[in-house]
Amino acid sequence: MDVQLLTYLFVGGSFALYIGIAIWSRASSTKDFYVAGGGVSPIANGAATAADWMSAASFISMAGIIAFSGYDASVYLMGWTGGYVLLAMLLAPYLRKFGKFTVPDFIGDRYYSNVARTVAVICVIFISFTYVAGQMRGVGIVFARFLEVDVNMGVVIGMAIVFFYAVLGGMKGITYTQVAQYCVLIFAFLVPAVFLSILMTGHVLPQTGFGATVLDAAGNDTGVYLLERLDGIVQDLGFGAYTEGQKSTIDVFFIAAALMCGTAGLPHVIVRFFTVPTVRDARISAGWALLFIALLYTTAPAVGAFARTNLIETVHQTEYEELPGWFYNWENSGLIGWVDKNDDGRVQMSAGAAFKGTPTFAGDRDEVTGSHGQRVVTNEVTDNDAEVYVDRDIIVLANPEIGNLPAWVIALVAAGGVAAALSTAAGLLLVISSAVSHDLLKKTLKPDISEKQELLAARLAAVVAILIAGYFGINPPGFVAQVVAFAFGLAAASFFPVILMGIFYKRMNKEGAIAGMAVGLAFTFSYIVYFKFVSPELNSAENWLFGVSPEGIGTVGMVLNFIVAFAVSRVTAPPPEHIQHIVEDIRVPRGAGGASAH
């Protein structure tokens, strides 16, 4: 059975499963729609949280960043993993005890202000749309290659699938769908990693294969470590050593901090802790989620190293006509390209970018116009010597093909990529719809609407959100993980300070929260927009504030938020007495000390 047919079977079968679960568990009330009725078991919620958390950025793009950036990409592993621990241990149980459906709901009630609630809704929309753009782009990339459609058409197909199980099932449908998606995505990520680890190092576990010596074609130990070999290969091609970082220490620190604190402020992850029956269950599900997440995150560095090694050894100095079939397949999708700059007919994998932007081509595979049979690039070609363009978001998806693994593994990875992107996209879209229908409409603009009307408004908001998300998927502001990093920066700069101080600082009031969120979000958003869209030619270390890149500027925005919020709260009236009592109560476990009298 060929790859194409297997892909249709695997992806189609997974779609049928997801939609079937959504129909079986469709939401019949707002509580079902927002928090799955609050009755999800800790293990199931842990798996759903892991699927919600491990988006297209984790499944598709993170190993791609590691493959191309090497040591510098460790900041994503540290930031995202550490951030989840911060969220699970420091914030989630207290938010669950507070008992509100959404982050804006917590902020609106904790800060006794509909203005604070509205500002929080605006922050949710900014963060979620930035994040969901990366997910929809990931869906489009998967479909572009494996269903042989245009990337933009792939985004449209993904929108239709999300529409069915997010709008129909709400959080209840999404939760059980995400349990299935976690099983699909983790299996799809681990199977090719294990295959490649055995083939390249003889180790079954990719985690140990990453630090092992490589085998030769006959299966004999060469005595050369994988990373040592990869360092030699990339340096010979003019790149920096794979195991040495190029980023400045300050930028690494700020990016890691933005990712960590942004994680703790992500509304679509926080809401997952409201779907379990008790605070104790929230803590247990957090532990299960961390275990499920660790399976992928500890494997990603090995996947990146295997992929980079195989890619270079397969493609470099190879005649175009003799390249393996996977190269032509990805070339057809516009996500790989080659320009024969020295007119020798060989593909050269040297440092630098071969041409600007995603490549487009003149003619199709049967109408080539290049002197050596290659598809001719119509984008602007740069002056450096690099000949090959590779979209880093394809590395995990192309990895089984590059490693010449069985066809069913290739199809499985396609299903896993779709599962990863759709699971997070659905969670984000639900957060957007909940913010609009529950926090903006029900709690602020029209408090007298019925539950039926609120549920209808939530579904209509989800439809609009899907359409907007699709637009950003078709016109993304960067590669998947980079777009997601911006979302984390916005979350760190807006939500993390007001949630943290809302739990641990009784004196924090509505004026401080509103001012802090507004300043943090405005500063971070403006900085990102300026360097990524207004003046991208200035996006370099010498022009950055304190040498901090747009991916790490959320940390500066977060510090500004803390400073402004604290300063404003000190010169304005303290919060009401009953709010201060609530803050004290949510920090004390029931049955401990003075809380036992309640």
Secondary structure, DSSP 4 states (H G I P E B T S, - for coil): --HHHHHHHHHHHHHHHHHHHHHHT---SHHHHHHGGG---HHHHHHHHHHHHS-HIIIIIHHHHHHHHGGGGHHHHHHHHHHHHHIIIIIHHHHHHHT-SSHHHHHHHHTT-HHHHHHHHHHHHHHHHHHHHHHHHHHHHHHHHHS---HHHHHHHHHHHHIIIIIHHHHHHHHHHHHHHHHHHHHHHHHHHHHHHHHHHS-SSHHHHTTSEEE-TTS-EEEEEHHHHHHHHHHHTTPPPTTS--S-HHHHHHHHHHHHHHHTT-HHHHGGGGSSSSHHHHHHHHHHHHHHHHHHHTTHHHHHHHHHHHHHHHHTTEEGGGS-HHHHHHHHTTSEEE--TTSSSEE---SS-SBSSS--EES-TTS--STTSPPEE-SPBPSSS--EEE-GGGHHHHHHHHTT--HHHHHHHHHHHHHHHHHHHHHHHHHHHHIIIIIIIIIII-TT--HHHHHHHHHHHHHHHHHHHHHHHHS-SS-HHHHHHHHHHHHHHHHHHHHHHHHH-TT--HHHHHHHHHHHHHHHHHHHHIIIII-GGG-STTTSGGG--TTTHHHHHHHHHHHHHHHHHHHSPPPPHHHHHHHHHHHS-TTSGGGGG-
